[in-house]
Amino acid sequence: MTPSDPTTPGAVDAGTLRDLLTSAHGPRVLDVRTPGEFESEHIPGAYNVPLDLLREHRADLRAHLDDQIVLVCRSGARATQAFTDIGLPNVKILEGGMLAWQAAAAPVNRVRRRWDLERQVRLVAGGIVLVSVLGSLLLPGLQWVAALLGAGLVFAALTNTCAMGMLLAKLPYNRGATCDLDSIVGRLRDTAPQPEVRP
């Protein structure tokens, strides 16, 4: 596949995106993380369109998006999934996600600090493994819970999905402010680029 292939996402680095956002007709930044992660920190001016909402309402959202879009998540994995779901040409992904944006000392808005979803997955998965292995000293066979979790993590890596992450995203802690289709479409419509009027 070549970079011009419409099924292959283009990438933009943090420095380039920062420059683009200061230009007159910069791209729209769609952050596909959970509302809780978005509240924790996000690129100023970004729109929070969680991955599950984007998947469910992609046709409605596409009608309000122009062709200059940059998708953002924590590291780039969810943004790549969103690229497939959004189905628009000229969509780019922030290379390295918010981790790269922060490493470049680029500005962020913070509402409320929370652990990002990937860190929560590591905590829960590690806790289950630890409890299973230690518990197997008292209750033989409990170590198989750790083995099943390990198999699930291998499957998650191979398919680039994470069932545990999707479950954790539904917890009230990760929901943050209400993020619904009508409010997102309203923001996109209100900030739509105005066509140039030529004399």
Residue, then its C-alpha position, 0 to 999 in steps of 0.5 A: m500500500t502506498p501513502s496515497d491509498p485511501t485505506t491507509p491513514g496518513a500521519v502527522d507529527a506533533g510539531t507539524l500539527r501544532d503549526l497547522l493548528t495556528s494556521a488560518h484553516g487548520p484541521r479539526v482535531l477529533d479525540v476518540r478517547t473516552p470523555g474521562e480521558f479527554e477531560s484529563e487532558h486534551i489538545p486545545g480546540a479538539y472535539n471529543v468523539p469517543l470511538d464507540l460513538l463514532r462507530e455508531h453514528r459515523a454517517d451523521l458525523r461525516a455529514h458535518l466534517d470537512d476533509q481536514i481531520v486529525l484523529v487523536c487518542r493516547s498512543g495512536a491505536r484507537a485513532t487507527q481504528a477510528f480511521t477505518d470507521i470514519g471512511l473519509p479521505n485525507v484524514k490523518i492520525l497524530e503520530g504517537g497520540m497524546l503521548a507524543w503531543q505531551a513529549a513535544a511540550a505542546p499545550v493541553n487543556r486539563v479539566r480533571r486528572r484521571w488515569d488513562l484507560e491503558r494504565q487502568v487496564r494494566l492495573v486491573a490485569g496485573g491485579i487479577v494475575l497477582v491475586s490468581v497466582l497468590g490465591s492458587l497457593l490456597l486454592p489450587g487451580l486458581q492460576w488458570v485465571a491468570a493463564l486465561l487473562g494472559a491468553g486474552l491479552v495476547f488476543a487483544a494484541l493480535t487483533n488490536t482490540c481490548a475487551m477489558g478496556m471497553l468494559l472499563a470505559k463504561l465505568p462512571y469514572n471514565r465517562g466524564a461529562t456527557c458526550d452525545l451525538d447532538s452536542i458534538v454535531g452542534r459544535l461541529r456545525d457551529t465551527a464549520p469553516q465558512p466558504e469564501v465569498r468572492p466579489 
